Amino acid sequence: MSKAIMWAESDARGFETECMFNEDNRSYEVLVTAKGLGLDKAESFPVVEDPGLGMCPADLARSIKLADRLVWEIDRSLGDL
């Protein structure tokens, strides 16, 4: 399975987020990890437009929205909300 990182981000709370393009099944995978706590969540979605020179605006917006939701879910499971 060949994956390429499209974007990655870390925040002050220790959340690390990556969006990867899975070339084999033409999908994006968003992975959020709570560093040091051993918690992570991931979800995939199909590509709207192949990322020849980067993500299309629709895929980028969807990946960011998905990442925000996954961070919220981990936050909630930790009792931080």
Number of C-alpha atoms within 10 A of each C-alpha: 6 9 16 11 13 16 16 13 10 14 9 6 8 12 19 18 24 19 25 20 24 18 15 9 12 15 18 26 21 24 21 25 20 20 13 8 10 7 13 17 15 15 14 16 15 14 19 14 14 15 14 7 6 12 19 14 11 11 20 16 12 14 24 16 11 21 23 13 13 21 20 14 15 19 14 11 11 12 8 8 9
